Amino acid sequence: MNKKNIWIVGHKNPDTDSICAAIAYADLKNKIDSEHNYIPKRAGEVNAETAYVLKTFGVEEPDYIENVGTQLKDIVYTKTMGVSGQISMKKAWELMKEMKVVTLPVVNDRNKLEGLIVTGDIAKSYMDVYDSSALSTARTQYKNIMETLAGTVITGNDHGYFIRGKVIVATGSAEVTRAVMEPDDLVIVGDNEETQLACIEEGCSCLIITNGQAISAKVMTVAVKREVVIISSPYDSYTVARLINQSIPIKYFMTKENIVCFELDDYVDEVRETTAKIRYRAFPLLDENQNYVGIFSRRNLLDTQKKQVILVDHNEKSQAVENIDEAEILEIIDHHRLGALETIAPVYFRNQPLGCTSTIIYQMYQEKGVEINPTIAGLLCAAIISDTLMFRSPTCTELDVQAARELAKIADIEIEIFALNMFEAGSDFEHKTEEEILNQDFKIFRLNDVSCGVAQVSAMSQSELEKVYNRIKSVLPSILLKKKLDMVFVMLTDIMSESTTLVYCGESAEELVKDSFVWRGEMEDSVIVDRLVSRKKQFIPALMKTLTERLN
């Protein structure tokens, strides 16, 4: 049984808690639910601190997802087999009737799409072809002719091709036939031996003997000597003449140019927009290697299966992976304030006023009676240390501390030593660009029409933060424009002194900061705020309070 995949993902610009909570919760869910496959994902690049944690405990970083919108691989499409361009039009028509489709994809021996044949092309081959040389122009295989006419090859190579000449029907005497024949022609003829021999003598390439008539030994001997293909058909001359064009290979009639096709990873909303402007009813589907996999119609776009996701460490749309509205959210596990994220159906929503989402995950392991292995324990412990700034953050609770200490025992780590190494790894900014530094922990908050971006950079020493300050202050105006924000703030947090250098940019940003906090040490576009270490519990609430007062 194929299990349904459910993705567990944290917020954009993920921190250690966002990544570790996703990995740990996927582990827990897989142990208590055997009917689904829970997969941790990430919605952004892993920062240096998190990379250190994952490497320490030997865990690969989750795969990156940028968008959870419905893709073509999520729809029910038709896995119509690809056919060779060499099959006859008649064979194509029979396949269409058998599979109840109006379009057949034509592929080569490497499963690459070469063209499309539709019912209209079948009609064209039957109604609109008046060229008696069409069979040779299309390089029709004798095998196709034999199958189309329900015939039998009497002499010659049925794998050969009719490549020169025209098709004629020998209805008159031998002399009349000689007069209209040219070398390499294909002749439809009855049981008249004299006419049959005359055709062979004139250099025909193929004889179609109608009505299943017997062929004399003399005719067969001469035909073999001259390498003439003889096909015996049970049909009469009228039927043979009427059907023979249906032996033409479909590559002669198929659409080869400007084929509109899509890939499995294409998003349904974009595909709908494109197909609405095109008159075709069916479209080929390709995989990432451009191999043909199936075909879909506009009707298939109505039958979509939304991606199922569980969100951890956030509950705001602005922080969620792109197109979250198109996904089916099953659960939300978080420790932040409630944000503006709507769901179509009720979901399991667990939100606790703790310092870290991973503390909640730890509690859920205990509630379900599931043993935590050392690797998962290490990840959860690291996340708690990170989110609480080693228990210094005002968001930290006694439950966070207790959970971290229990997890540290299971993981066999010393919290203080591990925390120092982890924070130092996260403070290595030398090989990062200014944007990478800011985006490693960047969140957007909105209040009415005001949008604010807040980045937090933590380090164990003030000297490291001063280097960051000198680098990032000049790029904030461009960040403001790129992210289309009204204001942007950067919290440069000194973990040891429990203080933050608050850098700001944007109209009214300075006034807002100075009205919201007791500050000191004013510098260009920045102030120092003592005992400010938490974005969630200290910075954002104070900022929102001042903004609300101004709006009122």
N, C-alpha and C positions, 0 to 999 in steps of 0.2 A: 504494500500500500504506500502510495506517495504521500508523505506528510506535507501539510500546508506550512509554508515558511512564514514566520512572524518575526519582524525586525524589531530589535530593541535599540533605541538610539537616544543620545543626549542632545544637547543644544549645539548651535553653531559655535565655532571657535571654542571647542571643548576643553575643559580643564580636567584635572586628574579624577575628580569625582564623577564627572559626566562619562568618562571612558570606563573607569573601573566599575561603576554602578551598572553600566550596560553589560559588561562581561559577566559580572557576578550574578546579575538577575537572570541572564540567559542560562547560566549554569543551574540556578535554582529551578527555573521553569522547566528545563529539560528533564530534571530529576523527578518532578512531580506531575508532569503531563507528557505522556508517551504518544499522544495523538498529533502533536504539532512539533515543528522544528524551530526552536528559538535561536535567532542569530544576532549577535551583537554587531552594531554598526557605529560608524562615527560620521558626524556632519561637518567635519573640518579637519585641519591638520593637527596632528598630535604635537603638543609643545614639548620642550626639552625636559621639563620636570616629569611629565607623564611617560615620556620615552624612557627615562631612567628607571621609573617604577616597573614598566613592562619588561625591560631588559633584566632587571634584578630578579624578577620572579619567572623569567623564561616564557613570557606570554607574547604572542604576536598581536600587533595592533589590529583592531577590527577594520574591515573593508570600508572604504569611503563611499558614502552616498550623498549626492548633491540634491536629488529630487525624488520625492515619493509619489509623483503623479502616476496615473495609470498609463502603462506602456502597451504596445501592441502584443508583447509576449504575455500580457495579462488577459487578453481577449480570447474568446473561443473562435479560432480560425480553422479553415478547412485545409487539411494536410493532403491536398490533391497531389498525386505523384507527378513528377516531371517526366516528359516524354521526349524521345529522340526526334530530331528534325527530319529523320529519314522515314518515319512511318507515314502511311498513306492518309489522304484526307478521309477515306472511308473508315480506316481504323480509328482515326481521331474522333469521327462522328460516333462510332460504336462505343468508344470509351466515355464520351460525354454523356451518352444515354445511360450507360451502365452506372456512372458515378453521379448522374443527375447534376451536372455542371454545364456552364455555358462557355467556360474558358479553360484552356489547357496551357500550362507553362511548358515551354520547350527548353530543355537543358542539354548541355554537352556531357561527355563522359566523366567530367570532373564536377558535375552538378552545378555548373555556372549557368545562369539564365541567358538564353540566346534570343528568345522571342516569346510571343503569345499567339495562340490560335483561338479564334472565337467562332461561334456558330455562324456569324455573318460571313466569315471566310469560307466556310463549307458551302454556303449558298452561292457564293461567288464562283467557286470551282465548278459548281453544277450548272449555274445559269449564265454566267457572263464570260466564259472562256470560249472564244471562237477560233483561236489560233490552233491550227492542226499540228504545229510544231511545239506546242506547249509541253508535251511530255518529254521531249528531248532537251528542250531549253531548261527544264527543271531537273534534268539528269535523273530520270525515274529508274529505279531498280526493277529488274524483271520480276523479282520476288514480290514487289508491291503489286505489279500488274497481275501476277498469278493469283495472289490472295484476293484482290478486288474482284476478279472475275471467277472466283471459286474454281480456279483451273488447276492443271497439272503440267509441270514442265516435262516435255517429251524428249527434247534434245537441248543441248546448250547449258550454259552456266546461269542458274537463276540469281546468283549474286552479282552478275554483271549489270551494266547500266545502259539504258537507251539514251545515247548522248548526241546523235545526229539524225536528221531526217524528220519526216512528218508521219502522221497517222492517216491511212487511207482505207476505204472499204472496197474490196474487190467484188463488185456486183455484176460486172459484165464478163465478156469472154477473156481468154488469155491475152489476145491481141489488144483489147481495150485497156486491160490492166497494165500491159507493158507501156502503153502510150502515156499513162498518167503517173507511172512509178519513177522514182529516182533511187539511186543507191542509198542504202542505209535506212530506207523507209520501214515502218512497221505496218504490216498489212493484215486486215481482218478479212478472213476468207472462209468459205464453206468447204464442202467435200469435193470440190472439183480438182482432181489431181493435176490436170493440165495447167490450170491457173496457179496452183501451188508451186509446181515446178518452174513456171514462168517467173514467178516472184523471186524464187531462189536464184535463178539464172541472172536476173536483173540486179542482184546484189542487196536484197532486203536484209535487214538485220534481225527481224523477228516476224514470225507468222502466228496469228491467233486463229486457231481452227475452232469454228463455232459448232454448237449443237452436239458437242462431244463425239464428233465423227472420228472413225478410225483413220489412221494415217498409214499409207502404204509403205512397204519396205523400201521401195525405190525413193520415195520422197524423204524418208528418214536418212537413207544412205547419203543422198546429195546434201541434205541439211547439215549432217555431221561433218561432211567433207568441207563445206563452206563455213562452218561454225555459226550456223543460223540457229537462233533460239526458236523452238516451237512450243507454244502453250496451247493446250486443249482446254476449252471452256464448255461447260454444259449449256451456257446461254446462247440464244440466237443472235444473229448479227445486229439486230436493232438494239437489244439489251446490252451487248458488248460495247457497241459504239456509244451508248448512253452512259455506261458506267466507267469507261476506261479513264476518263479524266480524273476520276476520284482516286486513282492510283498515284497521282502526283504527290511527291513528298510535301509535308506540311511546311517545310522551310521555305518553299516557293511562295506561299501565300501568307505566312505568318508576319506579324508586326515585329520589325527589328529595331526601328529607330524611335527615339523619344518615349521609351517605355517608362511609365510612372510606377516606381516600386519603392518599398519602404523597408526599414530594418526593424528587427524585433525590439530594439531599444528606443525606437521613436515613441514620442508621447502622443496619446490618443487625441488630446485637445488640438495639437498642432496638425495631426493627420486629418482630423475632421475638417479643419479649415481648408486644407489643400484639396482634399477629395471633393469638397462641395463645388469646386470650380472646374471639375473634370467630368466629362461625359461617360467615362468608362464605369462599368459596374463592379469589376473585380480587379484587385491589385496584388501583385506578387510580394511575398515576404522573404527577406534575406537575413541571414545571421551576421555576426560580426566579421566573418571571413568572406562575406558576399556569396555564400552558398545559398541556393534556393531551399526554403523550408516549408512553404505553404502559400495559401492565397486567402484573401479576405475581401469582403464586400462592405459597403456602407452599413448594411444591416448588422454586420458583426460588431460594428463600433458601438451598438446599443447594448450589447451583451458583454459588459466588462466586469472583471473581478478586481476590486480595489485592493491595493496593498494593505496588509494588516500590520499595524505598528504599535509598539508600547513606548511611551515617552518617559524618560528618566531625567531628573535634575532640571526640569523646566516645565512650564505650562503656559507660556506665552507664544503667540503666533510669530511675533517678530524674531524670536530666538530659535524657532523650529526650522527643520529642514524644509526646503522649497516645496511648494504644492502640498503642504500638510492637509489642506482642505479636501484634497482629492483622495486621501488615504482614509482607511477605517481605523480610527484610534480605539484600541481595546482597553488600555490601562494608562494611567499616569501616576508615577511615583515621584514625589517632589518634596522639597522643604522650603520653597520660596513663597512669596505672596501670590495670591491668585491673579492671573492675567486674563487677557481677552483671547481665549481659545475655545471655540464652539465645537461641539460634536453633534452628529446627526442622531445617534442613539446613546442611551445611558452607558457610562463606562465605569470601570473600577478606578476610583480616584483616591489615592492615599497621600495625604499631605500632612506632615507633622512639623511643628516648630522646633526642629533640631538643627544642629550645625552642619549636617551633611546628609545627602541622600543615602550614602552607603551605610550609615547607621540604621536607616530604615530597612535596607536590604538585609543587614545583619539580624535585625529583629525578626524579619520574615523567615529566615533560615531557622531560627529558634522556634517560631510559631508552627512551622511545618515539620519540625523534628528532623531536619536534614543536616547531616554532618558537614561542616565546612572544612575543606582540605587546606593544607598550608598555603598553596598558591593563591586561592581565592581569599583566604584570610589576609595574606600580605597585600593584595590589591585593595581590599576594603579598609584595612588599617591605614595604608598610604593615603587613600582618599580622605579619610577623616582627619589625618594629620594636616593634609594640604588645605582642606576647606576651613579648618578651625585655626590655621596658623599655629599648629602645635599647641592647641587649647588656649590660645591668647585672644581669639576673636570673641566679641560679645555674643555671637550667635551660638557659641559652644555651650553645651549643656552637660550635666553630669552623666547623662546617658551616652553622649558622644565619648566622653573620657573612659567610661567603663567599657564600652564596646571596643574602643581602640586598644585598651590594655588586654582584654581577653583575646582579641585577634592577634595581637603581637605575640602572645604566648604560643598560639597555634602556629604562627608563621616563623617563630623562633627568631625574632628580631628585637633589638634594643631601640625603643622609640626615639630617644634623644639622638643617638648616633645616626640612625636611619634618617630622621628628620633633617639633621644637619646636611647629610650627603644629598638628600633629595632637593632641599632648597638651594644648595650650591649648584646642583645640576641645572635647576631652573633659572638660576641667576647668570648663566653663561650666555651673555648677549652679544659677545664679540662677533660671532659668525652669522648673526641675523640682521636682516634689513630693518629699517625703522617700522615699516608696515607689519613685518612679521612679529616684531616685539609687541606692537599695539594689538594685533589681532589674536594673539595667543590667549587672551581672556578679555574679549570685548563684547559687551551686551548693549542692546538698544532698549530704551524705555520711552514710553509716550504718555503724556497727560493732555487730554483734549487735542489741540492742534500743535503742541510743542513736542518735538522729538529730541531726545538726548542720547548720545553715545557715551558709555563709561567703560574705559579700559582700566584694568588693575595689573600692576607689575610689582611683584613682591621680591625682596632680596634680604639676605642676612646682614648686609652692611650698607651704610649710607654712601660709601664711596662708589659702589656698583650703581646705586640709584642716581647718583650725580652724573655718571657717564651716560645713563639712559636719558636723563633730563636734557642734557646738552645735545643729544641726537634727535630726540623726538619733537622738541618744541617747534621746530621750523616746518615740520610736515603736517601739523594739525590742521592748518587751513585747507590743505588738499584732501585730508580725510573727511573734513566737514562737507566739502563739495561732492566728493566721490560717493559718500554714504547718504547724501541728501538730508543732513541733519541741521537742526537749529543751533545746537551747542554740542561740544565734545569735551569730555573731562578725562584726565588720566590720573589715577591714584598710584603714586610711587610709594609703596608701603614698606617701611623698615620694620621687619618682623621683631627684631630684638628690642628696639626702643618703643615699639607699638605706636608709631606716628606715621603720618602720610604727608608727603609733599603733593599738593593738589594743583595740577596743571590744567588750565582751562582755555577754551577758544570758542569764539562765536559771540554774536551780539547779545548783550546783557548777561553773558556767562560770568564775568567778574563780579558784577553786582549781585547776581544770584548766589554765588559762593560766599561772598562776604556777609550776605544777609542770613545765610543758613548755618554758619559755623563760627565758633570762637577760634580765631586764627592768630598766627604770629609769623615772624620771619618773612615778610612779603618780599617777593622777587618779581622779575618781569613775567607776567602772565601766570603767576603761581603764588601759593601761600602754604605754610606748614600748619597742619592741624594735629595737635596731640591727641592720643588715645582714639584716633580714627583708623580702624583697620578693616572694618567690614563694609563692603559695598551694599550688601543686602539689608543689613539691619541698621546701619548708621548713615551711610551716605545717601542712598536713594530715598529713604523716608524723610530725611531732613530737606532734601531738595524738593521733593513732591509737596511737602507742607508749605514751603515758601511759595512755590508756583501756584498752589491752590489758593493761598491767601491773596496773591496778586490777581488771579482770575476772578475772584469774588469781590 
